[in-house]
Amino acid sequence: MQEPGCMILISILIFCLASSVSLSKSEFSQINSIVEVKKHVNETSLLVFDLDNTVFQAAVAHCHANVFYDQVKTGTDPVEAYSLWENAQENCPVSAVEASTPDWIRSFQKRGIQVMGLTSRGFTALETTKRQLQSIGVDLALTAPNIDWENYDSGILFVSVYKSKGEQLIDFLKAQSKTYSRVVMVDDLKKNLESVGESLAKANVPFTGLYYPMVTDPSQAALK
């Protein structure tokens, strides 16, 4: 008969081994161009794009996403800062982060890869977001998951700045009958990739997080 202490040790080792196997399914890499995404996806992947500072960025300074981040860092209440920023988006022109971004997204869609958006914007920004994407020639609805889900429309899952991208995405995936060989996500913020990676690891879903820091400062934007 095994001693209780030995049983506890065995249980801990089994738990750690299981956790290690699960976490090993998550991979993280930094990319320096949208071109590099292609080597991480195939026709059975789900390709998820963050929007602001990943697919597009504001073409004028006052409505750039980094303005919101800077206001929060300097002590502005996030709710107030986001409200002001979202209102500014209504008349905010955008440009693709890289000139080739729209073409690459379309090339993934033509291959039949399921492509969707995952944004910290609120659902109230739906129409504005669709207009901004359309202005750079991107339609995320073309090969996105076809599911009736709260705060999901036109191939975009709106999470809001108050919620975890990881928790929202895993709930979204669980509501589908379709499974993917791997979820690949492109985002300019490491915290979002870590959030998604942690949630998908717990659900044993293979994940690749691609950190894409092309836009790290408003001075790098093509400002008018």
Backbone bond lengths (Angstrom), bond angles and torsions (degrees), N, CA, C in turn:
res aa  C-N    CA-C-N  psi(-1)  N-CA   C-N-CA  omega(-1)  CA-C   N-CA-C  phi
1 M - - - 1.471 - - 1.525 109.27 -
2 Q 1.339 116.03 130.74 1.453 120.00 -177.85 1.514 111.71 -78.99
3 E 1.329 115.29 143.69 1.455 120.42 178.05 1.529 109.92 -68.30
4 P 1.372 117.48 149.42 1.468 120.87 179.50 1.526 112.36 -55.14
5 G 1.336 116.55 -39.63 1.464 119.20 -179.04 1.509 111.93 -62.94
6 C 1.335 115.49 -37.24 1.461 120.58 178.82 1.523 110.89 -66.41
7 M 1.349 115.77 -41.21 1.458 120.83 178.57 1.516 111.09 -62.03
8 I 1.335 116.14 -40.55 1.463 119.85 179.12 1.521 110.18 -64.08
9 L 1.348 115.97 -42.43 1.460 120.11 179.91 1.518 111.35 -62.34
10 I 1.333 115.74 -42.27 1.468 119.85 178.48 1.522 110.74 -62.42
11 S 1.335 116.37 -42.12 1.465 120.59 179.81 1.521 111.02 -61.98
12 I 1.341 115.51 -41.20 1.463 119.70 179.81 1.518 110.32 -64.41
13 L 1.345 116.71 -42.13 1.457 120.41 -179.44 1.521 111.25 -64.49
14 I 1.334 116.95 -41.13 1.465 120.78 177.86 1.521 110.64 -62.83
15 F 1.340 116.14 -42.98 1.466 120.42 179.35 1.522 110.78 -61.89
16 C 1.337 116.26 -45.16 1.470 120.36 -178.24 1.516 110.94 -64.98
17 L 1.340 116.53 -39.38 1.448 120.12 178.84 1.514 111.16 -64.29
18 A 1.331 116.62 -43.62 1.465 120.82 178.98 1.516 110.62 -62.63
19 S 1.342 116.63 -41.85 1.457 120.53 179.80 1.513 110.30 -64.25
20 S 1.328 117.01 -40.53 1.457 121.38 -179.65 1.513 111.08 -63.06
21 V 1.332 117.05 -42.72 1.463 121.09 179.46 1.515 109.84 -62.67
22 S 1.337 116.73 -43.26 1.456 120.62 -178.61 1.519 111.36 -65.17
23 L 1.358 116.24 -46.89 1.454 119.99 -177.33 1.518 111.70 -67.45
24 S 1.339 116.83 -26.15 1.458 119.40 -179.55 1.516 111.98 -66.18
25 K 1.308 117.68 -15.25 1.453 121.62 179.07 1.527 111.91 -79.27
26 S 1.321 118.41 -8.36 1.460 122.60 178.13 1.518 109.79 -101.81
27 E 1.322 115.70 132.01 1.453 122.22 179.23 1.530 108.70 -126.84
28 F 1.333 115.97 146.21 1.454 120.77 179.45 1.524 109.18 -132.33
29 S 1.329 115.79 134.67 1.458 121.30 178.51 1.523 109.04 -142.87
30 Q 1.307 116.14 155.01 1.463 120.87 172.10 1.519 108.37 -99.82
31 I 1.321 115.92 135.15 1.465 120.45 175.16 1.519 108.40 -118.32
32 N 1.302 115.75 150.92 1.452 121.06 -178.28 1.521 112.78 -112.53
33 S 1.325 115.83 0.18 1.464 120.90 177.06 1.518 109.11 -156.81
34 I 1.319 115.88 150.80 1.458 121.46 177.50 1.523 111.07 -60.72
35 V 1.324 116.30 -25.27 1.461 121.45 179.83 1.524 111.41 -57.05
36 E 1.325 117.40 -33.20 1.455 121.84 -174.91 1.524 113.66 -71.65
37 V 1.323 117.52 -13.24 1.465 120.25 -179.10 1.524 111.04 -64.20
38 K 1.332 116.65 -34.14 1.469 120.81 -171.32 1.526 113.23 -58.62
39 K 1.325 117.97 -30.86 1.468 119.28 -177.55 1.527 112.78 -77.84
40 H 1.317 116.94 -5.67 1.467 120.61 -177.83 1.532 113.16 -104.43
41 V 1.336 117.56 -6.86 1.466 119.60 -174.77 1.527 111.43 -121.87
42 N 1.332 114.32 157.17 1.466 120.89 170.31 1.522 107.64 -143.45
43 E 1.319 115.64 -174.42 1.461 119.98 -173.09 1.529 113.95 -69.73
44 T 1.314 118.25 -8.83 1.469 120.42 177.94 1.534 111.90 -107.81
45 S 1.331 116.68 9.53 1.464 121.00 178.54 1.517 110.80 -88.73
46 L 1.321 114.98 160.24 1.456 121.48 164.91 1.526 105.85 -109.13
47 L 1.332 116.60 119.58 1.456 121.85 -177.99 1.526 108.64 -102.07
48 V 1.317 116.20 119.27 1.464 122.36 -174.30 1.534 109.30 -114.92
49 F 1.329 115.83 125.97 1.458 120.73 178.01 1.525 111.19 -111.72
50 D 1.318 115.99 128.39 1.456 119.74 160.39 1.530 106.25 -64.53
51 L 1.326 117.96 160.78 1.463 119.62 -176.61 1.524 112.73 -103.72
52 D 1.332 117.60 -67.51 1.457 121.01 -175.41 1.524 111.17 -64.59
53 N 1.306 116.26 127.34 1.465 124.63 179.83 1.524 112.91 67.92
54 T 1.338 116.61 10.88 1.458 121.21 175.89 1.524 110.49 -124.16
55 V 1.339 116.77 -55.49 1.467 120.84 174.21 1.521 110.17 -90.13
56 F 1.329 116.53 -46.50 1.464 120.32 178.72 1.521 110.33 -138.98
57 Q 1.329 114.94 167.67 1.456 121.38 173.41 1.520 107.99 -141.68
58 A 1.317 115.42 156.01 1.462 120.36 179.52 1.520 110.45 -62.59
59 A 1.331 114.79 143.54 1.461 120.47 178.65 1.524 112.12 -95.80
60 V 1.325 116.84 0.51 1.469 121.73 175.55 1.524 107.87 -131.25
61 A 1.330 115.96 147.19 1.463 120.68 -168.31 1.522 114.36 -64.47
62 H 1.324 118.31 -42.08 1.467 120.00 -168.91 1.526 113.72 -68.02
63 C 1.343 117.58 -20.88 1.469 119.29 -178.95 1.525 112.45 -113.13
64 H 1.313 116.70 16.29 1.466 120.51 177.24 1.522 109.60 -70.27
65 A 1.329 117.20 144.47 1.466 121.35 -178.34 1.516 112.18 -57.86
66 N 1.323 117.41 -33.02 1.459 119.83 -177.91 1.520 112.72 -67.36
67 V 1.341 116.88 -20.21 1.462 119.98 174.98 1.525 109.70 -63.94
68 F 1.343 115.66 -43.03 1.466 120.10 177.22 1.524 110.38 -61.24
69 Y 1.343 117.52 -48.63 1.463 120.92 -179.22 1.526 111.26 -59.37
70 D 1.330 116.38 -42.31 1.464 120.53 -178.41 1.524 111.59 -65.74
71 Q 1.341 116.71 -38.15 1.466 120.33 179.67 1.533 110.42 -64.85
72 V 1.316 116.21 -42.07 1.469 119.91 179.31 1.525 110.30 -65.25
73 K 1.331 116.89 -41.54 1.465 120.72 -179.91 1.528 111.89 -62.27
74 T 1.336 116.53 -30.91 1.468 119.97 -177.87 1.524 112.56 -92.82
75 G 1.342 116.78 9.73 1.453 119.50 171.32 1.509 117.40 106.91
76 T 1.328 118.59 -2.61 1.462 120.37 177.36 1.525 110.02 -67.97
77 D 1.318 116.84 137.04 1.460 120.89 178.07 1.528 109.69 -57.43
78 P 1.348 118.15 127.95 1.468 120.66 -176.74 1.519 113.56 -56.59
79 V 1.332 117.38 -36.37 1.463 120.31 179.78 1.524 110.34 -63.52
80 E 1.318 116.35 -45.93 1.463 120.80 179.21 1.525 110.98 -66.45
81 A 1.331 116.26 -44.20 1.469 120.40 -178.59 1.523 110.89 -62.77
82 Y 1.340 116.35 -41.23 1.459 118.43 -179.51 1.518 111.59 -68.28
83 S 1.336 117.58 -40.70 1.456 121.17 179.78 1.526 111.39 -58.87
84 L 1.315 115.94 -44.80 1.465 120.49 178.73 1.527 110.58 -64.66
85 W 1.311 115.64 -42.33 1.462 120.00 -177.95 1.530 111.20 -66.93
86 E 1.324 117.48 -43.03 1.465 119.98 179.99 1.524 111.12 -63.88
87 N 1.324 117.24 -40.88 1.459 119.97 177.66 1.523 111.38 -60.59
88 A 1.337 115.79 -35.51 1.458 120.19 -179.88 1.525 112.09 -69.21
89 Q 1.340 117.35 -20.18 1.465 120.16 -177.90 1.518 113.44 -71.14
90 E 1.324 117.81 -21.06 1.460 120.72 -174.79 1.519 112.42 -58.46
91 N 1.314 116.64 -34.22 1.467 120.24 179.46 1.527 110.83 -121.53
92 C 1.309 116.04 33.24 1.461 120.87 -175.55 1.527 110.65 -102.32
93 P 1.319 118.67 113.52 1.472 120.40 174.74 1.515 110.19 -73.53
94 V 1.319 115.89 149.73 1.462 120.10 179.56 1.522 109.97 -129.34
95 S 1.319 114.76 162.44 1.458 121.55 173.11 1.519 107.96 -133.10
96 A 1.321 116.29 153.42 1.460 120.12 177.48 1.519 109.16 -63.34
97 V 1.327 116.73 141.94 1.462 120.36 179.02 1.526 110.06 -58.34
98 E 1.336 116.89 -42.56 1.455 121.84 169.46 1.525 106.95 -121.87
99 A 1.306 116.98 144.37 1.469 120.18 -177.83 1.523 111.98 -57.55
100 S 1.325 116.86 -29.83 1.461 120.96 -176.88 1.527 113.74 -87.10
101 T 1.333 117.77 -3.98 1.467 120.52 -175.83 1.531 113.06 -55.31
102 P 1.346 119.56 -51.12 1.474 118.80 -179.84 1.530 112.53 -58.45
103 D 1.331 117.40 -40.50 1.464 120.18 179.96 1.524 111.20 -64.04
104 W 1.333 117.06 -39.76 1.450 119.94 179.83 1.529 111.38 -67.44
105 I 1.324 116.99 -40.41 1.466 119.46 177.76 1.524 110.00 -62.27
106 R 1.321 116.86 -43.05 1.468 120.03 178.14 1.527 111.31 -64.35
107 S 1.326 116.96 -34.81 1.466 119.17 -179.88 1.533 110.96 -66.96
108 F 1.322 117.13 -37.33 1.465 120.20 175.77 1.526 110.08 -64.72
109 Q 1.313 116.34 -42.53 1.465 120.77 -179.78 1.522 110.72 -64.23
110 K 1.336 117.93 -39.67 1.464 121.17 179.32 1.521 111.64 -64.46
111 R 1.320 116.93 -27.41 1.470 121.32 177.07 1.529 111.42 -78.23
112 G 1.326 117.03 -5.50 1.458 120.93 -179.53 1.511 113.90 86.15
113 I 1.333 116.87 8.25 1.463 120.44 177.85 1.520 109.30 -72.11
114 Q 1.308 116.97 135.24 1.458 120.21 178.03 1.530 108.57 -75.81
115 V 1.330 115.23 121.85 1.461 122.87 -177.11 1.520 108.46 -123.42
116 M 1.329 116.77 134.09 1.455 120.36 178.65 1.525 109.99 -143.57
117 G 1.312 116.31 168.74 1.455 122.10 175.71 1.517 110.60 -107.78
118 L 1.317 116.42 148.06 1.470 122.86 176.13 1.521 106.24 -136.17
119 T 1.331 116.36 111.27 1.455 119.57 -171.50 1.521 112.29 -127.50
120 S 1.327 115.02 150.34 1.464 120.74 174.78 1.518 112.00 -82.12
121 R 1.310 116.48 2.28 1.465 119.56 173.90 1.530 109.41 -67.94
122 G 1.337 114.84 155.37 1.451 119.68 174.50 1.516 110.91 -82.09
123 F 1.340 116.69 158.51 1.468 120.93 -178.47 1.516 112.10 -62.04
124 T 1.326 117.06 -21.87 1.460 120.40 178.16 1.526 111.72 -65.16
125 A 1.321 116.91 -14.70 1.469 120.78 179.68 1.530 111.90 -93.91
126 L 1.327 117.80 13.30 1.465 121.74 -175.75 1.524 112.87 -54.04
127 E 1.322 117.59 -57.86 1.464 120.40 -174.38 1.530 111.44 -63.81
128 T 1.324 116.11 -41.00 1.466 119.79 177.38 1.522 110.53 -61.11
129 T 1.318 116.84 -44.63 1.457 121.54 -178.81 1.519 111.32 -63.70
130 K 1.317 117.33 -42.05 1.465 121.39 178.21 1.524 110.70 -61.96
131 R 1.334 117.02 -41.81 1.468 120.19 178.41 1.521 111.03 -63.63
132 Q 1.326 116.88 -42.06 1.452 120.15 -179.07 1.531 111.05 -64.88
133 L 1.321 116.99 -43.09 1.462 120.15 177.12 1.520 111.07 -63.52
134 Q 1.314 116.34 -43.50 1.467 120.67 179.84 1.526 110.97 -60.87
135 S 1.321 117.11 -34.95 1.465 120.83 -177.41 1.529 112.57 -65.82
136 I 1.338 116.91 -21.85 1.470 119.55 176.44 1.528 111.36 -106.83
137 G 1.330 116.30 8.85 1.459 120.49 174.86 1.511 115.17 81.37
138 V 1.332 117.62 31.40 1.466 121.68 -179.85 1.524 110.28 -117.21
139 D 1.334 116.26 129.38 1.461 123.04 174.73 1.523 107.54 -126.79
140 L 1.320 117.15 101.17 1.463 121.38 -175.90 1.526 112.80 -75.96
141 A 1.319 117.38 -8.39 1.464 120.10 -179.03 1.532 112.25 -76.79
142 L 1.314 118.49 -15.10 1.464 121.56 -170.31 1.523 113.37 -59.37
143 T 1.331 118.25 -47.50 1.472 120.31 -178.76 1.527 111.90 -127.88
144 A 1.319 116.56 20.08 1.468 120.66 -179.59 1.530 110.32 -72.77
145 P 1.338 117.54 158.03 1.465 119.78 174.75 1.524 111.24 -52.71
146 N 1.327 115.21 135.65 1.464 120.80 -179.38 1.520 108.59 -96.51
147 I 1.323 115.44 95.13 1.459 120.42 -175.59 1.521 109.43 -148.57
148 D 1.325 115.15 140.81 1.466 121.18 175.42 1.524 107.36 -87.58
149 W 1.319 116.73 108.47 1.459 120.93 -173.00 1.520 109.66 -143.52
150 E 1.308 116.03 144.78 1.462 121.26 -179.39 1.529 110.83 -58.89
151 N 1.325 114.73 133.32 1.468 122.03 177.81 1.528 113.11 62.40
152 Y 1.335 115.54 28.05 1.473 121.21 176.40 1.510 108.48 -126.29
153 D 1.314 115.68 126.00 1.470 120.10 -178.42 1.519 108.46 -159.55
154 S 1.334 115.46 143.11 1.470 121.25 175.21 1.531 112.60 56.80
155 G 1.324 116.02 32.85 1.458 120.15 178.10 1.512 114.40 78.47
156 I 1.332 117.29 15.48 1.467 121.60 -177.40 1.520 109.91 -126.62
157 L 1.337 115.98 127.59 1.460 121.78 174.27 1.522 107.90 -98.72
158 F 1.332 115.99 116.23 1.459 122.39 -178.87 1.525 108.83 -93.49
159 V 1.319 116.56 117.28 1.457 121.33 -174.37 1.522 112.26 -96.98
160 S 1.322 117.71 -36.44 1.464 127.37 -173.69 1.523 109.09 83.65
161 V 1.323 115.72 158.05 1.470 121.21 -176.49 1.520 112.16 -74.10
162 Y 1.309 117.70 -6.55 1.466 121.27 -175.21 1.522 112.88 -96.62
163 K 1.332 117.86 -3.64 1.459 120.49 -174.39 1.534 110.86 -125.61
164 S 1.317 115.20 162.88 1.455 122.21 179.44 1.524 110.45 -82.50
165 K 1.331 116.39 129.24 1.458 119.60 176.53 1.530 110.60 -62.67
166 G 1.321 116.52 -37.33 1.454 120.08 -178.81 1.516 112.80 -62.82
167 E 1.317 116.87 -48.39 1.463 121.01 -178.62 1.524 111.21 -63.91
168 Q 1.335 116.54 -40.44 1.460 119.87 -178.93 1.527 111.21 -69.10
169 L 1.337 117.22 -40.26 1.458 119.71 -178.30 1.523 111.35 -68.69
170 I 1.330 118.38 -40.56 1.454 119.19 -178.24 1.525 110.67 -67.03
171 D 1.320 118.34 -37.09 1.469 121.00 175.51 1.532 110.18 -63.23
172 F 1.313 115.87 -40.16 1.467 121.77 178.52 1.526 110.76 -62.59
173 L 1.331 117.03 -43.34 1.454 121.08 -179.18 1.524 111.85 -68.97
174 K 1.320 116.41 -37.68 1.463 120.29 -179.75 1.526 111.93 -65.53
175 A 1.314 117.07 -23.93 1.466 120.98 -178.43 1.533 112.16 -80.58
176 Q 1.343 116.86 -4.37 1.456 121.13 -178.44 1.527 111.14 -101.50
177 S 1.313 114.95 152.40 1.466 119.60 174.66 1.526 110.43 -84.72
178 K 1.320 116.77 -21.92 1.459 121.89 -178.29 1.527 110.40 -79.65
179 T 1.330 115.72 143.00 1.459 121.36 173.77 1.526 109.07 -118.76
180 Y 1.318 115.84 158.44 1.460 121.32 -176.86 1.526 109.83 -123.10
181 S 1.325 115.62 148.44 1.462 119.33 177.92 1.521 110.77 -66.90
182 R 1.317 116.25 -29.46 1.462 121.78 179.24 1.524 109.40 -165.44
183 V 1.319 115.91 142.02 1.466 121.52 171.17 1.524 107.18 -97.91
184 V 1.327 115.97 125.51 1.462 122.28 179.19 1.519 107.87 -115.84
185 M 1.327 116.52 124.93 1.459 120.43 -177.06 1.521 110.80 -124.59
186 V 1.336 115.36 136.40 1.461 122.67 177.71 1.524 108.07 -112.48
187 D 1.331 117.40 125.01 1.468 121.33 -176.95 1.521 109.19 -151.44
188 D 1.328 116.06 147.93 1.470 120.02 179.36 1.523 112.24 -86.73
189 L 1.339 117.81 -4.44 1.460 121.17 179.96 1.530 110.53 -117.95
190 K 1.330 115.66 124.89 1.461 120.25 -179.14 1.521 111.86 -62.46
191 K 1.344 117.48 -35.36 1.465 119.79 -175.99 1.523 111.34 -62.03
192 N 1.337 117.18 -33.33 1.457 120.00 178.63 1.523 111.08 -69.90
193 L 1.320 116.48 -41.30 1.459 120.55 178.13 1.523 110.84 -64.61
194 E 1.319 116.57 -40.68 1.460 120.77 178.81 1.521 110.75 -64.99
195 S 1.328 116.97 -40.06 1.460 121.82 179.04 1.526 110.42 -61.93
196 V 1.333 116.26 -46.89 1.465 120.35 -179.65 1.530 110.42 -68.01
197 G 1.320 116.49 -43.02 1.464 119.75 179.68 1.513 112.59 -59.36
198 E 1.326 116.46 -42.78 1.468 120.67 179.63 1.519 111.08 -63.92
199 S 1.328 116.83 -45.06 1.468 120.31 -178.56 1.524 111.69 -65.95
200 L 1.331 117.31 -41.94 1.462 119.95 -178.51 1.528 111.55 -72.20
201 A 1.347 117.03 -32.45 1.467 119.80 177.10 1.524 110.58 -63.00
202 K 1.321 116.64 -40.73 1.466 120.62 178.63 1.520 111.44 -62.55
203 A 1.339 115.71 -31.12 1.463 120.41 179.65 1.527 111.87 -93.21
204 N 1.340 116.30 5.53 1.461 122.23 178.37 1.526 112.47 62.23
205 V 1.327 116.82 36.01 1.467 122.48 177.85 1.525 108.70 -102.36
206 P 1.325 119.33 120.18 1.468 121.08 178.18 1.525 111.23 -57.96
207 F 1.320 116.33 136.71 1.468 120.94 -173.49 1.521 111.15 -141.46
208 T 1.320 115.39 138.55 1.463 122.30 171.20 1.525 108.44 -123.05
209 G 1.318 116.14 119.07 1.456 121.21 177.57 1.518 109.87 -101.94
210 L 1.326 116.58 122.91 1.461 121.82 -178.36 1.525 109.15 -108.72
211 Y 1.313 114.97 107.48 1.468 122.00 179.60 1.524 108.38 -80.15
212 Y 1.337 115.48 124.15 1.475 122.13 -168.40 1.529 109.16 -129.88
213 P 1.341 117.57 77.88 1.472 120.84 -174.29 1.522 113.55 -86.85
214 M 1.329 116.96 50.53 1.464 119.92 -179.35 1.527 111.55 -68.03
215 V 1.333 116.43 -35.48 1.470 120.50 -176.86 1.518 106.99 -114.33
216 T 1.321 118.04 96.01 1.454 120.87 -176.82 1.502 113.15 -108.18
217 D 1.320 117.29 -8.52 1.461 120.75 -177.41 1.518 109.28 -152.65
218 P 1.343 118.62 138.45 1.473 119.85 -178.99 1.532 113.03 -56.29
219 S 1.325 117.49 -25.40 1.468 119.70 -179.07 1.528 111.32 -67.54
220 Q 1.356 116.50 -16.32 1.455 119.90 179.19 1.526 111.97 -86.28
221 A 1.309 117.24 -8.92 1.460 120.57 -179.49 1.529 110.22 -73.74
222 A 1.315 114.29 154.93 1.461 119.22 176.05 1.522 108.49 -81.71
223 L 1.314 116.42 77.56 1.460 121.62 -170.50 1.524 111.86 -85.52
224 K 1.326 115.30 145.45 1.472 121.68 177.04 1.521 109.36 -105.93
